[in-house]
């Protein structure tokens, strides 16, 4: 019996080694060097993206200034060379859609709006200054402006803090006025619903209260049903109210520290993003700016150890038949350096060393920036199931995780030296 076990174990090791050598040789021979000074090398990324109309750009940590600089350069390339005219952030769905829609597109108005409505982890970082306060505003002097959007259920932008309650009150009051049988109770419910919005918003002085969030949800659901019956699922009013209900549930989960159901945020973000693609920006190409964890697919073993269920945004999108062939998921990793959040503590967060035999160590040491196309690898190696180490950050930030990364991302950007935000 012991001989059989040793033979089986040896066979397993040999198979695993062969599989790892396959991907290692591919990475060493097919990874493309990039430079920030001359972005013509980005053509390799453009070729890999092909006809995809949604490109998801990840990051390991929300304080990675070098990654933001790389993503800014890539946004410019995709906008100017590949026809991507929408930039959607992992930020406030209501503010970055309704608020952006109503915004006069003057330089001064855009500057102020982008400072106060996307998460400040990006809009306050020194390496995104060029993108937010120069490039995006200037595109509105051209025939191809770069529209800004958001898909996160978390409502945190200044526009949401100031306008969501009034919007819901005005919109729902207009809806019940169409009903000849409307009652004082409905009017009172709308007033109460509007007042309760302060409990579902993310702000530093928010008096978080789980009961108030539940009361908001209970009042909002009958109105959501009314809107769906009248206007259909894809109506903007339906999307906004549904997202507000999801935001209330998200705040409740945070209060209760309910991490088991954290995936519901990703499910709602996927619904929001799919709606942007199908309805609001129908016919347009969309760039998505988010964390690696949210854009990942086939990473269920990290989040749900027992069930292995994969519920991150990238997987919800990947399973959506209407988006088949439309996605390219571009993760990001780095080798050394530090991170620092633009709106957080000033302390630097050191980057841990990559594992000994990892993706990061397979990259040519001369490459400061690089790109590896995993989609092409999958086409050349159908059925590949090997695992290897990479700091892809599908859970936490920069953990050395062993996985079949070729099925989690479609491609990976590499940065040799990371640095944090000022």
Secondary structure, DSSP 8 states (H G I E B T S, - for coil): -HHHHHHHHHHHHHHHHHHHHHHHHHHHHH-EEE-SS-GGGGHHHHHHHTT-SEEEE--S-TTBHHHHHHHHHHHHHHHHHS-EEEEEEEEETTIIIIIHHHS---HHHHHHHHHHSS-HHHHTSGGGHHIIIIIHHHHTTSSS--EEEEEES-B-SHHHHHHHHHHHHHHHHHHHHT-TT--HHHHHHHHHHHHHGGGTB--TT----HHHHHHHHHHHHHHHHHHHHHH-TT-HHHHHHHHHHHHHHHHHHHHHT--TTTHHHHHHHHHHHHHIIIIITTT-EEEEE--HHHH--S-HHHH-TTT----SHHHHHHT-GGGTT-EEEEEEEEEEEEE--TTS-SS-EE-----TTBHHHHS-TT-SEEEEEHHHHHHHSTT----EEE---SSSSS--EEE-GGGT-SEEEEEEEE-B--
